Amino acid sequence: MAVDENQRSTEEWEARLGAELRALRIAADLDQVELARRADISLGALKNLESGRGSTLRSLVRVVRALGRSDWIDSLAPPITVSPLAMLGTRRSSAPRQRVGRRRAPAEG
């Protein structure tokens, strides 16, 4: 059964991210002590991240960078390549705008 990503709780996201970090650490053949040292964070902070109990954003960024996965951070805020304002400008016609005038009452006479 597929889980709707938008329906996950914060705790579920933390657990999923922690599991991913743990898998990356193991794949890199690092123990928790060594990764914590490389990331310059406490062992407790790393254990909290991996167990899904959370930590600080600073600790998360340091661990991700120490694992060589800065692409994760980049994927959170990809560079803007198209300006939304420029897109609005391309939709408009190049013809000059026409004013809509008020109807005038017919002249009496």
N, C-alpha and C positions, 0 to 999 in steps of 0.2 A: 504494500500500500504506500503510495507516494505521499510525502508530507508537503503541504503547501508552505513554501518558504516564508510567506508573509504571516503565517499563523504560528510560527515558532515563538516561544517565549524568550525573554532575555536569557534565562537560565539555560534553555536548550541551545541557544547560540553560543553561550560561553562554554558549554560542555563540548559542542562540536568543534569550536576553535581550539580548545584545550587539547582535544584528541588529535587534531591536525598538527599542532605544535609538537606534541609528544611523538607522533609518527615521524615528523621531520627530524627531530632530535635523534631518534633511534636509527633512522636511515643514514644520518650523518655519523653514526657510531660515536655519539657523545653521551656521557652520563650527565645527570642533572647538575652535579657539582661543576663540571667543566663548562657546560653551557651557561650557567649562572655567572661563572667567572668571565667568560668571553663577552657576555652581555652586560657585565658590570651591574648586576642586580643581586639581591639576596637569594639564597637557595629557597627560602620560604615563599618569596614572590613568584619564583618559577614554578614551585609546586602548586601554588594557588592557581596560576594560569593553566597549567596542564590538567588540573583536576576540575576546571570549570568553576572555581570559586571566585574568579575575577582577580584583578590587580589594578595597577594604574595603567593609563595609556602609555606613559613613559616606559614602563617595564615591558609592555607588549611590543612597542616599537623597537626597543633594544634587543629583545629576543628575536624578533623577526629579522632584524638586520644581522644579528650574529649567526643566524641560520642561512644567511645569503638569500633571503626572500623579500627584498625590498619591493619587488614587483607586486606583492600583496598590497603594500601601502599605496603604490602608484595606482593600482586598480580601484582604490576607494575614491579617488578624485582624479580621473583622467583629464589631461589637458583639453581645454575647450578649443575645438578646431573650427567651429562655425559660430559666428556671432548671431544670436537671436534677433538683434536689431537689423543686421544685414539681411536676414531671411525675410523680415517684414518688408524691407525696402524692395526686394526682388519680386514680391507679390503685387506690388502696386503698378498700375499702368504708367507708361511713360508719358501719356497724354496729360496736358494740364488739367487741373481740377476745374470743374464748372460749378459756379455758384447757383444755388437754387434761390430764385427770387420769390418775393411775396406777390400774390395776385393782387392786382390793383382793381379797385372798383371802376367800372366804366364811367367815363366822363359824361356829366349831364349836359345835355345841350340841345 
